[in-house]
Amino acid sequence: MEYFFSLEEIRKRISGPLPYAEFLRIPTMSCAVYVLKPGEEDLQRPHKEDEIYYVFRGAARMKIVPANQPPQDRAIAAGDVIFVAADDEHRFHSITQELVLLVVFAPAHVIEAR
């Protein structure tokens, strides 16, 4: 098991249509780097796991629609931390600078076929 990770090495693992590279998986948690380019559409759907995003760099907006609460939409930038509860609709949008995100799922994320 690896214990130390380099953002640039993880980014090199990103390939295919999903701009996402998982680098850690244990039963209780998984971690990945997610990268969206300016103007790119965020195609993710709600997940069955709680998640935390940490914005390494970039600028965009994020909309979260929590269950039984009004939607929240705000500007995000480097240093921001965002919590999204399991099953909540959420999406990055209005990306003006490449968005590089650490994503932490708890428990480990199950990637469903589209």
Summary of the structure (lengths in Angstrom):
residues: 114
radius of gyration: 13.6
end to end distance: 29.5
largest distance: 41.4
contacts: 285
relative contact order: 0.30
helix: 5%
strand: 52%
